[in-house]
Amino acid sequence: MDSRIWSKLPERLLDRVVAFLPPPAFFRARCVCKRWYGLLFSATFLELYLQLPPHRRHWFLFFKLKANKTQIYRNCGGHSRPIYEGYLFDPYDVAWHRLSFALIPPGFSPVAASGGLICWAPDGGGPKTLILSNPILGTLSQLPPTTRPRLFPSIGLAVTPFSVDITIAGDDLISPYAVKNLTAETFHIDGGGFYSIWATSSTLPRLCSLESSRMVHVDGRFYCMNYSPFSILAYDMSENKWWKIQAPMRRFLRSPNLLESRGKLVLMAAVEKSKLNVPKSLRVWALQGCGMTWIEMERMPHQLYVEFEGIEKGSGFDCVAHGEFVVIMIKGCWDKAALLYDVCKRTWQWIPPCPYIVGSNDDDGEDQVVLHGFAYDPRLATPVTGLIHQLSSLPFHNFNAN
């Protein structure tokens, strides 16, 4: 094709071509000229972008965390206050990119992600004032504080172009020295004008132990791990109901991780039995449509598991899934190795460590580092956040959005 044809294309058609680019290519294209640079701030271009069929990129966003602490690492970079960093992993090209979060205030940590937005929660105990950020746009949307004080609750986020649903469960701060998993709160707002600001949901099942802050959203339900012994807590938003689901081989699981993969709830864990009649392995189960039965989908090849176990050495691992991909990060070994599992192709491969992370300890040299990951869909526009900004005009609460 004659390269001169590009200069003769109508702007509307050229903008449509640019709107189809994935975010890394889009931001490289913005370096071409001033008009392309301003596309991100053009209402006409963003309206065109929203009209196009969604082209989802099943990427991952990781943050460098201190083990046994909630605060994420910050890169001062010569600024007056620390700046949060995130590391974007592209499983298609097996490539890493770096993102900064300069507007996030100190004392917040990432807790959930959905619809191109990252949810941040304050590290301290008390009512939780959540922040939703779009890393591509650099925008922030602050939510009203929760009604109950909590310490480190489990938080689930589900964002569509027209609605936001959030569930916060457990770690009720009943005194300065004690927490209990007693209640949950829900937040909902949608384009139809319906909103519910931190309504108390049905009480949590008895003897809950929500030691993991991660929640998974699948088909209108939130799921999270329950410990001692292992089980899964499920919450149906439409029925306002909590219940427990028994985990497969619950007595022999190690490092269980709940995942959402291609519209299904998936459990990935190491299986270890004291007797030799069941070999050690890493297995993947999927919850069936009845909501109570698990079917084993996959096992890591034995030779690969032997290699994996030799690196992991019982330190544990974290998993995050998006679309057909699952990334397995070995705790304490983020700078050495991670595994990428393709659910569709049923292939496993080692992926290179993130080149942007330097050093494995805190300044005092005592804290181990882990990478905490989220499924991430990069979006150039998130119109649903406009609904949140409208909350500041509602008369029933005192709320100031940043």
N, C-alpha and C positions, 0 to 999 in steps of 0.2 A: 504494500500500500504506500502510495506517495505520502511522505511525512508532512508535506505542505497542506494536506487536506485538513489537518487538525486546526490550523489557524482559520479555516473557513467554515468550521462547524458552528451552528447557532449555539449561543451560550447555554440555552436550556438543555439542548442535547448533550453538550459537553459536561454540564453539571450532573446530568443523569449518569454518564459514564463514571465520573469521579465518585458519585454516591455509592456505586457498587464495589469500590475498592475496600479491601480489609483495612483496619485501622493503621497498621504500620505503613502500608503503601499510601494510604490517604495522607498521613502526616509528612511523608516524603514528598508527595505531590504538592503540598502546601508551600514548599520551598521554591516552587517554580516561579511564582509571580505574586504580586500584592492581592490580586483578585482572588486567586486560589487560596491564599493565606486567610482571607477574610470569610471563606465559605462557612467556617464553623460558627461565625457570628451572624450569618445571614439567615433571616427568618424564611426567606423564599427557598433557600437550599435545604434547610432542615425540614421544611414542610414536604419538599420533594423526597427527601431521605425517608421520612416516615410513611410515605405512600408506596414505597417499593416493597416487594415481598421480602420478608426477613431472611437474611442469609447468616444463619447462626454459625459462630466459630466456637467450637468446644475447647476453650482454653482454660488455663488455670492461673490463679493469682496466689502467690505465696508471700508470707511475711516471716521475718526472722524473729523468733521469740526466745525468751529466756526460759529454760526448763524450770519448773517449780515456781514460776512467776507469771503474772498476766501481762506485764508491760512488754511492748514490742521494742526492738532495737530502733534507735534513731540515728540518723546521720546529720551531724551538726553542719558540716559543709560551710563553715564561716558565717552562718546566719546568727541572728540574735537569739533565736530559740531553735531547738532541734526540729528536724524535718523527718517525717515518717517516710519509709521506702517500702515499695512492694516489687515483686519480681514475677513478671508475666511469662508463663511457659506456653509455647505453641507446639502441641504434639504432632501437628502435620509436618512442620519443617524441623522439628526437634530443635527449637531455637528459644533463647531467653531474651527478654526485654526488661528494662528497668522503668518503673513509674515512681513519681514522687507525690506526696500528699502534703503539700506545704500549708494548706489551710486547716488541717485537723488540729484542734487545740491539744495542748499537753494533757496527759492523764487519760487518754482514750485508747482502746484496743479494738481491732477488727473482730467481729463475732459471727457474721453471716454475710452471704452474698446472694443476689438474685436479680435478674432482669437488668444487668449492667450496673447495679448499685451495690456498694459495700456498706454494711451496717457497722457502726462503731458504738461501743458502750463505755461509760466511765469505769475506771478501774476500782474506785472506792465504793464502799458500801453506802446504801441509801436508795432513794427513788432514782430510777434509771432514766436519764434523758438521752435518748438514742439520736445518732446522726446518720443520715443516708448521704453518701457521697458518690458522685460519678467521676471516676479517675480520668476519663477522656476529656470531659468538659471542665473538670476542676470545680464543680459546684457542690454546695452543701445544702441539705434540708434537715432542719432540726425538728424533732417530734416533742410533743408535750411529755412531761415526766410521768412515770408510772405512779400508781396510787400507793403501792406498797414498797417499803424499803427492802432491798435485796443485796446480797453480796456478789456472788458469781453465778447467776442463774443460767439455765439453758435457754438459748434464744433461737427462734426459727423465723425466717423471712421468706415471703413469697410475693414477687412483684410481677405484674402483667402491665401491658400498656395502659390499662384502665383501672387498676386496683392495687392496693398494698395491704397485705395481711402479715401481722407479726404476732408471735406467741412467746411470752416470757414465762418460764416455769421454774419453780423451786428456789432454794436458798433464801427463804424468807428470813429476814434479819429480825428475829424476835427479841434479841437483846444485843448489847455490844460484844457479847462473848459467845453467842450461839446462833446457829441457823438451823432451820428445818425445811424439808421439802413438803410444804403444805398446800400451796395455792398456785394458780397460774392466772395470767392476765392476757387479754387479746386486744389488738388494735386493728381496725379495718376502716378503709375509706375507698370509695370507688367513684367512677365518673357518673353514675346514676344518681348521685346525691346522698347515698346512704353512708353513714359513718358511725363507728362505735369506738370511743376513745377509752382504751384501757378498762374494758369491762372484765370483771372477775369471772373466770370460766368455772366449770364444775371442778370440785376438789380433786387433787391427785390421788391415785390409788395408795393404799396403806403401804408402809415400809418401802417407800421409794428411796433410791440412792442415786441421784443424778450427778455422777462424778464427771461426766463429759458435758461440756457446754454446747456441743454441736447438735443441731437438729436437722432433719432431712424432710423435705416436702415432696410428697407424691400424691397426686390426684386428690387434692383437697384435704389431705391429712398430714400432720406433722408426726415424726417419729424420732425417738432418742433412746440411747442405751441406758439400761438400768443395771446396777451392779449388786453383787452379794445376795443371791447368785445372779448370773447374767440373764437378763430378759429385755424385752423391748417395750417401751411405753408408746402408745399411740393416742393421738388426739384428733377427733373428727370435728372440724370447724363448724360444719352445718348442723350437726347434732349436739354440739357442745358437750362432748363425752370423751373421757379418758378410760383406757383399759390397758392391760398387760398382754403381751404376746410371748409365748415361750420361745427361747432361742434354740436352734438345733445344736445338739451335742454340748449343751451349756456347761457341763461339768468339766469339759476338756478344752475350752476355748482360751486362747491367749491373744491379747491385743485385738479384740473385736472392733470392727468399724462398720457403721451403717452408711450406705451409699444410695444415691438415686442414679440409676443407669437406664436410659432409654424408657422412661416411664415406669420402671419397676423399683421396688425396694430390695436392695441387695445387702447381704451381710458377708464381709470378708474377714477371716480370722485364721490364725495358726491353730492347728489341732495337735494336742500332745496328750497321750495316754501313757500311764506308767507301764502298762503291759505292751509287749512287742507285737501283739497280733494286729494292732492298728498303727501303721507307720505315721511318723510325724509328717505334716504337710501343711500347706496353706490352701484353704478351700474357699469357694465362693458359692453362696446359696441365694436363691431368689424367693421372695414371698409370693405365694400363689393368690389367685383372685379371691379365694374364700377368706383371706386375711389371717389365717391361722397356721397354714401348712407351708413348710419350706422344702424346696427342691434343690439338690446340689447341681450347680451349673458347670463348675470347673475346678480342677486341682492344678496347682503349680507342678510342672514336671519335676520328678524326683531329683534329678541331677542339679537342676536350677535351685531347688529348695535347699539342697546340701550347701551350695555356694552361698545362697541367701542367708542361711542359718549361720554359716561361718563368719559372715560380716556382721550380722545383727547381734549374735552372742547373747540373746535373751534380753536385750535392752528395750525391745518393743518397736512398733512401727505405727505410722499413721497413713491412712488412705483417703484419697479424695477422687470422686468420679465425676465425669462430665460427658454426656453422650455415650459414645462407644469406648471411651478411654478411662482408665484408672491409673493414677500415679501412687506408688507406694514409696514413702519416705522412711528410711530407717533412722530411728532416733539417735542423735549424736553422730550420724554419718552423712549428714546432708552435703558435706563438702567432698564426699568420696563417690557415693553411688545412690541411684534411685532406679526403680523399676517402672516401666510403662507397660500396661496390659491392654490389648485391644480386644474388646469383648466380641466384636463381629468376626475378626480374623483369628481369634484365639491364639494370639502371639504374645510373647513376652520379650522385652528387650531392656537392656541397661541404658540409661540416658546420662549424658554428661552433667556434672554439677553446674550450678549457676555461677557464671564467671564474675558476677558483680558483687558477690559476697566475699569479704575478706575477713579472716579471723574467726575463731570459734568460741571465744570467751568474752565476757564482759570486761570492763575496765579493771575490775578487781581480780580478774582471772579465776573466779570461782564458779560461775554459772555456765552450765552446759547450754548449747544452743539447739533449738529444733526449728524446723520450717512448718508453719501452720498454713494449710492450703484451702482454697475455696474454688468451686466451679465459677467461671467468670465468662459472661457474654459481653464483649466490648460494645458499647452503644454510643453513637454520636448525639443522640437525643433521648431524653427520658421524660416525656410529657406528663407522666403520672405525678411527678414531683410538684407540678403546679397545684394539684389538689392539696398537698400538704401545706404549701405556702398560704392557701386560702384559710387554713385553720386559725391564723392570727386574727382574722376578722370575726370569728365566731364568739358569741358573748358568754359562753359557759365556762371558760377557763382563762387563766392568765398565762399567755404564751408569747414569747418573742422569738421569731425565726431569724437565723443569721443568714 
